[in-house]
Amino acid sequence: MGLFVSCCKGEATEYNTFGSRSSSGGGDPEERRKQMLEAAEKRLKAQEGRGLKDPQALKQRQKRQEELEQKQKELGGPNEGGLRWQVN
């Protein structure tokens, strides 16, 4: 496809697999990896909060739940598998 575009425009440009143009000299692969990593992190962060009214509150709630579970494991001792009271 790069050959067709270069014939029409008269310049040596190529299209990579992601559809963006790059010059025929290529580019620094490390810079490209860094940009791709940043873009992926940005997408993950945006997707993480999608559909939640308050994503920060959810993270705090999960953190508190993990802390409570950790405390229960520490305090559980040898009788960890016994009966527990459940309050609703």
Biopython code that builds the backbone (N, CA, C, O; Angstrom):
import numpy as np
from Bio.PDB.StructureBuilder import StructureBuilder

atoms = [
    (1, "MET", "N", (0.835, -1.185, 0.000)),
    (1, "MET", "CA", (0.000, 0.000, 0.000)),
    (1, "MET", "C", (0.873, 1.239, 0.000)),
    (1, "MET", "O", (0.501, 2.255, -0.586)),
    (2, "GLY", "N", (2.028, 1.173, 0.647)),
    (2, "GLY", "CA", (2.926, 2.314, 0.704)),
    (2, "GLY", "C", (3.413, 2.708, -0.675)),
    (2, "GLY", "O", (3.642, 3.888, -0.940)),
    (3, "LEU", "N", (3.573, 1.734, -1.552)),
    (3, "LEU", "CA", (4.030, 2.014, -2.910)),
    (3, "LEU", "C", (2.992, 2.825, -3.664)),
    (3, "LEU", "O", (3.348, 3.775, -4.362)),
    (4, "PHE", "N", (1.734, 2.481, -3.543)),
    (4, "PHE", "CA", (0.659, 3.197, -4.210)),
    (4, "PHE", "C", (0.581, 4.643, -3.733)),
    (4, "PHE", "O", (0.435, 5.559, -4.543)),
    (5, "VAL", "N", (0.676, 4.848, -2.438)),
    (5, "VAL", "CA", (0.585, 6.189, -1.884)),
    (5, "VAL", "C", (1.781, 7.021, -2.328)),
    (5, "VAL", "O", (1.630, 8.200, -2.647)),
    (6, "SER", "N", (2.970, 6.420, -2.353)),
    (6, "SER", "CA", (4.140, 7.177, -2.755)),
    (6, "SER", "C", (4.066, 7.556, -4.232)),
    (6, "SER", "O", (4.589, 8.602, -4.617)),
    (7, "CYS", "N", (3.432, 6.739, -5.066)),
    (7, "CYS", "CA", (3.290, 7.077, -6.483)),
    (7, "CYS", "C", (2.331, 8.248, -6.666)),
    (7, "CYS", "O", (2.560, 9.115, -7.510)),
    (8, "CYS", "N", (1.272, 8.275, -5.889)),
    (8, "CYS", "CA", (0.268, 9.315, -6.029)),
    (8, "CYS", "C", (0.736, 10.648, -5.459)),
    (8, "CYS", "O", (0.453, 11.695, -6.040)),
    (9, "LYS", "N", (1.424, 10.631, -4.370)),
    (9, "LYS", "CA", (1.818, 11.861, -3.716)),
    (9, "LYS", "C", (3.210, 12.313, -4.105)),
    (9, "LYS", "O", (3.554, 13.483, -3.935)),
    (10, "GLY", "N", (4.003, 11.413, -4.617)),
    (10, "GLY", "CA", (5.345, 11.788, -5.019)),
    (10, "GLY", "C", (6.326, 11.886, -3.860)),
    (10, "GLY", "O", (7.393, 12.479, -4.018)),
    (11, "GLU", "N", (6.004, 11.332, -2.719)),
    (11, "GLU", "CA", (6.920, 11.344, -1.587)),
    (11, "GLU", "C", (7.045, 9.932, -1.039)),
    (11, "GLU", "O", (6.165, 9.098, -1.253)),
    (12, "ALA", "N", (8.121, 9.667, -0.344)),
    (12, "ALA", "CA", (8.389, 8.324, 0.155)),
    (12, "ALA", "C", (7.803, 8.172, 1.550)),
    (12, "ALA", "O", (8.514, 8.328, 2.543)),
    (13, "THR", "N", (6.520, 7.869, 1.632)),
    (13, "THR", "CA", (5.887, 7.622, 2.929)),
    (13, "THR", "C", (5.330, 6.213, 2.925)),
    (13, "THR", "O", (4.977, 5.668, 1.879)),
    (14, "GLU", "N", (5.258, 5.640, 4.100)),
    (14, "GLU", "CA", (4.725, 4.296, 4.239)),
    (14, "GLU", "C", (3.674, 4.312, 5.339)),
    (14, "GLU", "O", (3.663, 5.195, 6.196)),
    (15, "TYR", "N", (2.814, 3.346, 5.299)),
    (15, "TYR", "CA", (1.818, 3.190, 6.338)),
    (15, "TYR", "C", (2.163, 1.950, 7.137)),
    (15, "TYR", "O", (2.366, 0.873, 6.578)),
    (16, "ASN", "N", (2.227, 2.111, 8.456)),
    (16, "ASN", "CA", (2.493, 0.941, 9.269)),
    (16, "ASN", "C", (1.193, 0.201, 9.535)),
    (16, "ASN", "O", (0.145, 0.602, 9.030)),
    (17, "THR", "N", (1.237, -0.861, 10.309)),
    (17, "THR", "CA", (0.052, -1.685, 10.520)),
    (17, "THR", "C", (-1.034, -0.968, 11.309)),
    (17, "THR", "O", (-2.183, -1.409, 11.304)),
    (18, "PHE", "N", (-0.700, 0.125, 11.987)),
    (18, "PHE", "CA", (-1.691, 0.844, 12.768)),
    (18, "PHE", "C", (-2.350, 1.953, 11.974)),
    (18, "PHE", "O", (-3.216, 2.648, 12.504)),
    (19, "GLY", "N", (-1.971, 2.140, 10.725)),
    (19, "GLY", "CA", (-2.618, 3.108, 9.873)),
    (19, "GLY", "C", (-2.042, 4.504, 9.954)),
    (19, "GLY", "O", (-2.561, 5.418, 9.313)),
    (20, "SER", "N", (-0.989, 4.694, 10.722)),
    (20, "SER", "CA", (-0.404, 6.025, 10.791)),
    (20, "SER", "C", (0.764, 6.111, 9.816)),
    (20, "SER", "O", (1.427, 5.115, 9.526)),
    (21, "ARG", "N", (0.997, 7.311, 9.321)),
    (21, "ARG", "CA", (2.065, 7.515, 8.342)),
    (21, "ARG", "C", (3.394, 7.673, 9.041)),
    (21, "ARG", "O", (3.476, 8.257, 10.121)),
    (22, "SER", "N", (4.428, 7.151, 8.423)),
    (22, "SER", "CA", (5.783, 7.362, 8.904)),
    (22, "SER", "C", (6.673, 7.590, 7.696)),
    (22, "SER", "O", (6.382, 7.108, 6.602)),
    (23, "SER", "N", (7.748, 8.319, 7.893)),
    (23, "SER", "CA", (8.646, 8.584, 6.777)),
    (23, "SER", "C", (9.411, 7.323, 6.436)),
    (23, "SER", "O", (9.451, 6.394, 7.243)),
    (24, "SER", "N", (10.025, 7.264, 5.254)),
    (24, "SER", "CA", (10.704, 6.059, 4.810)),
    (24, "SER", "C", (11.922, 5.746, 5.666)),
    (24, "SER", "O", (12.371, 4.600, 5.685)),
    (25, "GLY", "N", (12.471, 6.726, 6.374)),
    (25, "GLY", "CA", (13.606, 6.495, 7.241)),
    (25, "GLY", "C", (13.226, 5.764, 8.512)),
    (25, "GLY", "O", (14.104, 5.368, 9.279)),
    (26, "GLY", "N", (11.954, 5.577, 8.752)),
    (26, "GLY", "CA", (11.504, 4.907, 9.960)),
    (26, "GLY", "C", (11.476, 5.869, 11.119)),
    (26, "GLY", "O", (11.144, 7.043, 10.952)),
    (27, "GLY", "N", (11.813, 5.396, 12.261)),
    (27, "GLY", "CA", (11.843, 6.225, 13.447)),
    (27, "GLY", "C", (12.575, 5.472, 14.525)),
    (27, "GLY", "O", (12.952, 4.314, 14.343)),
    (28, "ASP", "N", (12.772, 6.114, 15.621)),
    (28, "ASP", "CA", (13.440, 5.471, 16.731)),
    (28, "ASP", "C", (12.489, 4.434, 17.330)),
    (28, "ASP", "O", (11.417, 4.798, 17.812)),
    (29, "PRO", "N", (12.854, 3.167, 17.312)),
    (29, "PRO", "CA", (11.957, 2.129, 17.839)),
    (29, "PRO", "C", (11.661, 2.307, 19.334)),
    (29, "PRO", "O", (10.555, 2.010, 19.786)),
    (30, "GLU", "N", (12.631, 2.782, 20.086)),
    (30, "GLU", "CA", (12.410, 3.002, 21.511)),
    (30, "GLU", "C", (11.361, 4.088, 21.742)),
    (30, "GLU", "O", (10.510, 3.958, 22.622)),
    (31, "GLU", "N", (11.425, 5.152, 20.955)),
    (31, "GLU", "CA", (10.441, 6.244, 21.073)),
    (31, "GLU", "C", (9.047, 5.732, 20.713)),
    (31, "GLU", "O", (8.067, 6.069, 21.377)),
    (32, "ARG", "N", (8.965, 4.925, 19.672)),
    (32, "ARG", "CA", (7.687, 4.357, 19.249)),
    (32, "ARG", "C", (7.122, 3.453, 20.341)),
    (32, "ARG", "O", (5.928, 3.516, 20.637)),
    (33, "ARG", "N", (7.969, 2.610, 20.946)),
    (33, "ARG", "CA", (7.516, 1.738, 22.041)),
    (33, "ARG", "C", (7.010, 2.553, 23.212)),
    (33, "ARG", "O", (5.995, 2.217, 23.821)),
    (34, "LYS", "N", (7.720, 3.625, 23.526)),
    (34, "LYS", "CA", (7.326, 4.480, 24.638)),
    (34, "LYS", "C", (5.957, 5.104, 24.373)),
    (34, "LYS", "O", (5.101, 5.140, 25.257)),
    (35, "GLN", "N", (5.758, 5.595, 23.150)),
    (35, "GLN", "CA", (4.474, 6.198, 22.797)),
    (35, "GLN", "C", (3.344, 5.170, 22.850)),
    (35, "GLN", "O", (2.245, 5.464, 23.319)),
    (36, "MET", "N", (3.631, 3.960, 22.362)),
    (36, "MET", "CA", (2.612, 2.910, 22.373)),
    (36, "MET", "C", (2.275, 2.504, 23.805)),
    (36, "MET", "O", (1.113, 2.242, 24.115)),
    (37, "LEU", "N", (3.281, 2.450, 24.682)),
    (37, "LEU", "CA", (3.047, 2.110, 26.079)),
    (37, "LEU", "C", (2.193, 3.175, 26.759)),
    (37, "LEU", "O", (1.262, 2.849, 27.494)),
    (38, "GLU", "N", (2.505, 4.440, 26.517)),
    (38, "GLU", "CA", (1.726, 5.531, 27.095)),
    (38, "GLU", "C", (0.281, 5.492, 26.609)),
    (38, "GLU", "O", (-0.649, 5.711, 27.386)),
    (39, "ALA", "N", (0.099, 5.214, 25.327)),
    (39, "ALA", "CA", (-1.257, 5.148, 24.772)),
    (39, "ALA", "C", (-2.032, 3.982, 25.384)),
    (39, "ALA", "O", (-3.219, 4.112, 25.685)),
    (40, "ALA", "N", (-1.364, 2.850, 25.567)),
    (40, "ALA", "CA", (-2.028, 1.687, 26.159)),
    (40, "ALA", "C", (-2.420, 1.972, 27.602)),
    (40, "ALA", "O", (-3.520, 1.615, 28.024)),
    (41, "GLU", "N", (-1.539, 2.609, 28.360)),
    (41, "GLU", "CA", (-1.855, 2.952, 29.750)),
    (41, "GLU", "C", (-3.025, 3.926, 29.818)),
    (41, "GLU", "O", (-3.883, 3.817, 30.694)),
    (42, "LYS", "N", (-3.054, 4.871, 28.895)),
    (42, "LYS", "CA", (-4.146, 5.845, 28.860)),
    (42, "LYS", "C", (-5.480, 5.149, 28.561)),
    (42, "LYS", "O", (-6.500, 5.463, 29.175)),
    (43, "ARG", "N", (-5.466, 4.198, 27.611)),
    (43, "ARG", "CA", (-6.687, 3.457, 27.286)),
    (43, "ARG", "C", (-7.161, 2.624, 28.475)),
    (43, "ARG", "O", (-8.356, 2.580, 28.769)),
    (44, "LEU", "N", (-6.221, 1.961, 29.159)),
    (44, "LEU", "CA", (-6.587, 1.151, 30.317)),
    (44, "LEU", "C", (-7.187, 2.004, 31.425)),
    (44, "LEU", "O", (-8.170, 1.612, 32.055)),
    (45, "LYS", "N", (-6.600, 3.161, 31.662)),
    (45, "LYS", "CA", (-7.106, 4.046, 32.703)),
    (45, "LYS", "C", (-8.510, 4.545, 32.356)),
    (45, "LYS", "O", (-9.380, 4.624, 33.223)),
    (46, "ALA", "N", (-8.721, 4.879, 31.083)),
    (46, "ALA", "CA", (-10.041, 5.350, 30.654)),
    (46, "ALA", "C", (-11.073, 4.233, 30.746)),
    (46, "ALA", "O", (-12.220, 4.466, 31.130)),
    (47, "GLN", "N", (-10.662, 3.025, 30.394)),
    (47, "GLN", "CA", (-11.581, 1.899, 30.414)),
    (47, "GLN", "C", (-11.892, 1.467, 31.845)),
    (47, "GLN", "O", (-12.989, 0.981, 32.124)),
    (48, "GLU", "N", (-10.941, 1.639, 32.739)),
    (48, "GLU", "CA", (-11.112, 1.242, 34.129)),
    (48, "GLU", "C", (-12.273, 1.978, 34.791)),
    (48, "GLU", "O", (-13.026, 1.383, 35.561)),
    (49, "GLY", "N", (-12.420, 3.257, 34.497)),
    (49, "GLY", "CA", (-13.457, 4.054, 35.130)),
    (49, "GLY", "C", (-14.756, 4.110, 34.356)),
    (49, "GLY", "O", (-15.712, 4.747, 34.798)),
    (50, "ARG", "N", (-14.806, 3.465, 33.224)),
    (50, "ARG", "CA", (-16.004, 3.528, 32.386)),
    (50, "ARG", "C", (-17.181, 2.835, 33.072)),
    (50, "ARG", "O", (-17.065, 1.697, 33.527)),
    (51, "GLY", "N", (-18.293, 3.522, 33.139)),
    (51, "GLY", "CA", (-19.507, 2.963, 33.707)),
    (51, "GLY", "C", (-19.625, 3.154, 35.212)),
    (51, "GLY", "O", (-20.618, 2.737, 35.809)),
    (52, "LEU", "N", (-18.633, 3.776, 35.835)),
    (52, "LEU", "CA", (-18.688, 3.998, 37.272)),
    (52, "LEU", "C", (-18.940, 5.467, 37.552)),
    (52, "LEU", "O", (-18.389, 6.348, 36.891)),
    (53, "LYS", "N", (-19.774, 5.712, 38.536)),
    (53, "LYS", "CA", (-20.065, 7.087, 38.888)),
    (53, "LYS", "C", (-18.870, 7.730, 39.579)),
    (53, "LYS", "O", (-18.525, 8.878, 39.298)),
    (54, "ASP", "N", (-18.239, 6.982, 40.488)),
    (54, "ASP", "CA", (-17.087, 7.496, 41.221)),
    (54, "ASP", "C", (-16.017, 6.409, 41.320)),
    (54, "ASP", "O", (-16.010, 5.648, 42.287)),
    (55, "PRO", "N", (-15.117, 6.321, 40.346)),
    (55, "PRO", "CA", (-14.109, 5.253, 40.348)),
    (55, "PRO", "C", (-13.147, 5.334, 41.535)),
    (55, "PRO", "O", (-12.655, 4.305, 41.999)),
    (56, "GLN", "N", (-12.877, 6.532, 42.027)),
    (56, "GLN", "CA", (-11.965, 6.688, 43.160)),
    (56, "GLN", "C", (-12.568, 6.063, 44.419)),
    (56, "GLN", "O", (-11.859, 5.429, 45.200)),
    (57, "ALA", "N", (-13.866, 6.241, 44.614)),
    (57, "ALA", "CA", (-14.535, 5.646, 45.774)),
    (57, "ALA", "C", (-14.492, 4.122, 45.691)),
    (57, "ALA", "O", (-14.340, 3.455, 46.714)),
    (58, "LEU", "N", (-14.622, 3.573, 44.513)),
    (58, "LEU", "CA", (-14.547, 2.129, 44.339)),
    (58, "LEU", "C", (-13.166, 1.607, 44.727)),
    (58, "LEU", "O", (-13.050, 0.583, 45.400)),
    (59, "LYS", "N", (-12.130, 2.310, 44.302)),
    (59, "LYS", "CA", (-10.767, 1.902, 44.652)),
    (59, "LYS", "C", (-10.559, 1.938, 46.158)),
    (59, "LYS", "O", (-9.948, 1.031, 46.722)),
    (60, "GLN", "N", (-11.059, 2.969, 46.808)),
    (60, "GLN", "CA", (-10.926, 3.069, 48.262)),
    (60, "GLN", "C", (-11.674, 1.936, 48.961)),
    (60, "GLN", "O", (-11.172, 1.357, 49.925)),
    (61, "ARG", "N", (-12.870, 1.621, 48.478)),
    (61, "ARG", "CA", (-13.653, 0.541, 49.064)),
    (61, "ARG", "C", (-12.941, -0.801, 48.911)),
    (61, "ARG", "O", (-12.919, -1.605, 49.842)),
    (62, "GLN", "N", (-12.355, -1.044, 47.727)),
    (62, "GLN", "CA", (-11.621, -2.284, 47.509)),
    (62, "GLN", "C", (-10.392, -2.366, 48.411)),
    (62, "GLN", "O", (-10.067, -3.433, 48.930)),
    (63, "LYS", "N", (-9.714, -1.237, 48.594)),
    (63, "LYS", "CA", (-8.541, -1.210, 49.452)),
    (63, "LYS", "C", (-8.922, -1.525, 50.903)),
    (63, "LYS", "O", (-8.241, -2.304, 51.570)),
    (64, "ARG", "N", (-10.012, -0.919, 51.388)),
    (64, "ARG", "CA", (-10.485, -1.193, 52.749)),
    (64, "ARG", "C", (-10.857, -2.660, 52.916)),
    (64, "ARG", "O", (-10.559, -3.268, 53.944)),
    (65, "GLN", "N", (-11.511, -3.230, 51.898)),
    (65, "GLN", "CA", (-11.909, -4.633, 51.951)),
    (65, "GLN", "C", (-10.679, -5.533, 52.036)),
    (65, "GLN", "O", (-10.674, -6.500, 52.798)),
    (66, "GLU", "N", (-9.641, -5.228, 51.265)),
    (66, "GLU", "CA", (-8.407, -6.009, 51.306)),
    (66, "GLU", "C", (-7.740, -5.903, 52.670)),
    (66, "GLU", "O", (-7.223, -6.892, 53.189)),
    (67, "GLU", "N", (-7.750, -4.704, 53.255)),
    (67, "GLU", "CA", (-7.159, -4.514, 54.581)),
    (67, "GLU", "C", (-7.916, -5.319, 55.634)),
    (67, "GLU", "O", (-7.301, -5.933, 56.505)),
    (68, "LEU", "N", (-9.253, -5.318, 55.556)),
    (68, "LEU", "CA", (-10.053, -6.094, 56.493)),
    (68, "LEU", "C", (-9.772, -7.588, 56.358)),
    (68, "LEU", "O", (-9.655, -8.292, 57.361)),
    (69, "GLU", "N", (-9.663, -8.068, 55.136)),
    (69, "GLU", "CA", (-9.371, -9.482, 54.914)),
    (69, "GLU", "C", (-7.999, -9.841, 55.471)),
    (69, "GLU", "O", (-7.821, -10.909, 56.056)),
    (70, "GLN", "N", (-7.033, -8.948, 55.289)),
    (70, "GLN", "CA", (-5.684, -9.180, 55.804)),
    (70, "GLN", "C", (-5.707, -9.246, 57.332)),
    (70, "GLN", "O", (-5.056, -10.110, 57.918)),
    (71, "LYS", "N", (-6.446, -8.348, 57.985)),
    (71, "LYS", "CA", (-6.559, -8.359, 59.448)),
    (71, "LYS", "C", (-7.225, -9.633, 59.934)),
    (71, "LYS", "O", (-6.817, -10.201, 60.948)),
    (72, "GLN", "N", (-8.244, -10.086, 59.221)),
    (72, "GLN", "CA", (-8.928, -11.316, 59.614)),
    (72, "GLN", "C", (-7.992, -12.514, 59.517)),
    (72, "GLN", "O", (-8.042, -13.410, 60.359)),
    (73, "LYS", "N", (-7.142, -12.536, 58.500)),
    (73, "LYS", "CA", (-6.184, -13.634, 58.363)),
    (73, "LYS", "C", (-5.186, -13.612, 59.517)),
    (73, "LYS", "O", (-4.829, -14.659, 60.059)),
    (74, "GLU", "N", (-4.737, -12.413, 59.890)),
    (74, "GLU", "CA", (-3.774, -12.283, 60.976)),
    (74, "GLU", "C", (-4.396, -12.690, 62.313)),
    (74, "GLU", "O", (-3.749, -13.363, 63.115)),
    (75, "LEU", "N", (-5.636, -12.290, 62.557)),
    (75, "LEU", "CA", (-6.295, -12.584, 63.819)),
    (75, "LEU", "C", (-6.910, -13.978, 63.844)),
    (75, "LEU", "O", (-7.216, -14.502, 64.915)),
    (76, "GLY", "N", (-7.092, -14.574, 62.687)),
    (76, "GLY", "CA", (-7.762, -15.866, 62.588)),
    (76, "GLY", "C", (-7.079, -16.970, 63.367)),
    (76, "GLY", "O", (-7.764, -17.747, 64.032)),
    (77, "GLY", "N", (-5.787, -17.075, 63.318)),
    (77, "GLY", "CA", (-5.064, -18.100, 64.042)),
    (77, "GLY", "C", (-5.420, -19.501, 63.565)),
    (77, "GLY", "O", (-5.757, -19.695, 62.396)),
    (78, "PRO", "N", (-5.346, -20.485, 64.474)),
    (78, "PRO", "CA", (-5.595, -21.870, 64.073)),
    (78, "PRO", "C", (-7.074, -22.203, 63.875)),
    (78, "PRO", "O", (-7.388, -23.187, 63.205)),
    (79, "ASN", "N", (-7.987, -21.416, 64.437)),
    (79, "ASN", "CA", (-9.423, -21.698, 64.333)),
    (79, "ASN", "C", (-10.072, -20.956, 63.172)),
    (79, "ASN", "O", (-11.234, -20.558, 63.253)),
    (80, "GLU", "N", (-9.348, -20.779, 62.137)),
    (80, "GLU", "CA", (-9.839, -19.973, 61.018)),
    (80, "GLU", "C", (-11.041, -20.598, 60.312)),
    (80, "GLU", "O", (-11.865, -19.870, 59.758)),
    (81, "GLY", "N", (-11.163, -21.914, 60.318)),
    (81, "GLY", "CA", (-12.226, -22.585, 59.582)),
    (81, "GLY", "C", (-13.502, -22.766, 60.377)),
    (81, "GLY", "O", (-14.394, -23.485, 59.924)),
    (82, "GLY", "N", (-13.634, -22.144, 61.547)),
    (82, "GLY", "CA", (-14.807, -22.333, 62.396)),
    (82, "GLY", "C", (-16.012, -21.563, 61.922)),
    (82, "GLY", "O", (-16.006, -20.963, 60.847)),
    (83, "LEU", "N", (-17.059, -21.587, 62.749)),
    (83, "LEU", "CA", (-18.296, -20.872, 62.430)),
    (83, "LEU", "C", (-18.106, -19.377, 62.638)),
    (83, "LEU", "O", (-17.315, -18.944, 63.477)),
    (84, "ARG", "N", (-18.839, -18.604, 61.864)),
    (84, "ARG", "CA", (-18.771, -17.150, 61.973)),
    (84, "ARG", "C", (-20.180, -16.583, 62.058)),
    (84, "ARG", "O", (-21.125, -17.145, 61.505)),
    (85, "TRP", "N", (-20.302, -15.480, 62.748)),
    (85, "TRP", "CA", (-21.566, -14.774, 62.791)),
    (85, "TRP", "C", (-21.652, -13.872, 61.571)),
    (85, "TRP", "O", (-20.679, -13.229, 61.176)),
    (86, "GLN", "N", (-22.822, -13.841, 60.995)),
    (86, "GLN", "CA", (-23.021, -12.991, 59.834)),
    (86, "GLN", "C", (-24.163, -12.030, 60.139)),
    (86, "GLN", "O", (-25.274, -12.452, 60.462)),
    (87, "VAL", "N", (-23.876, -10.716, 60.031)),
    (87, "VAL", "CA", (-24.869, -9.701, 60.307)),
    (87, "VAL", "C", (-25.188, -8.972, 59.015)),
    (87, "VAL", "O", (-24.290, -8.481, 58.332)),
    (88, "ASN", "N", (-26.462, -8.902, 58.684)),
    (88, "ASN", "CA", (-26.865, -8.213, 57.463)),
    (88, "ASN", "C", (-27.393, -6.860, 57.763)),
    (88, "ASN", "O", (-27.782, -6.132, 56.850)),
]
sb = StructureBuilder()
sb.init_structure("model")
sb.init_model(0)
sb.init_chain("A")
sb.init_seg("    ")
for serial, (resi, resn, name, xyz) in enumerate(atoms, 1):
    if name == "N":
        sb.init_residue(resn, " ", resi, " ")
    sb.init_atom(name, np.array(xyz, "f"), 0.0, 1.0, " ", f" {name:<3s}", serial, name[0])
structure = sb.get_structure()
